[in-house]
Amino acid sequence: MGKVLPARPSGRAAAARDMVCGVLRKGIVTGAIPGGTRLVQSAVAAELAVSTGPVRDALRELAAGGFVRFGADGVAVVHQLGRAELADVFEIRKLLEPVAVARTAACGSQDAILQAAGLLTAMDHETDRARWVEHNDRFHSVLSDAVSSPRLVAILANLRDLTSLYVAHSITAEPDRARDGSAEHEEILRAVAARDPEAAADATFRHLDGRFAALLEVHQVSDPRRCRPAG
């Protein structure tokens, strides 16, 4: 009987793939690798001092997460969210994340609350855009990951990654938005610490709804479907 499943990468190859994937994901999320950038496997491999195999596997993983797409020539291109897609991402976050945070308020650990509080303090003192975005992402992760649903956790992590680039750019363009976001984060955390699921869900929804409106205002994201010339 022939092989049914693809061969798993060796430990060394898997580590190299994870390293490449982490470097590229961080570059995309922070904006260091702009949308539309072509990621040629040989060039990425040379820059990161690995073979093309781990790069190929990393790009496939990033494509599965929506960070890149493969063009007709097989080269990966960093994905750019359009207005309609950004709206879809936030609509899903607004449906799912309040549920996750409400569950954390109801039965999450005290450790998760303390971690979230520490991240709020870190954000208040952070001046580096990329690090602030990482703290922001981690804050939302801590309050969502406490739920006993690996699938929900994975979906929300992917959605947060897809919007992190826009969050980073909006914070750079209008620093006051970071302070506004911190106040909203504090409201969410207070509700979770008070073990009030309804208030936690409401605060989370309003925070995400306001963040989406702010992102549209800052970026003026276009909808590619509306930009096509009439045929």
Helices and strands as residue ranges (DSSP letters): H 11-30, E 38-39, H 41-48, H 52-64, E 68-70, E 76-78, H 83-107, H 110-125, H 129-145, H 150-173, H 176-193, H 197-219, G 224-226
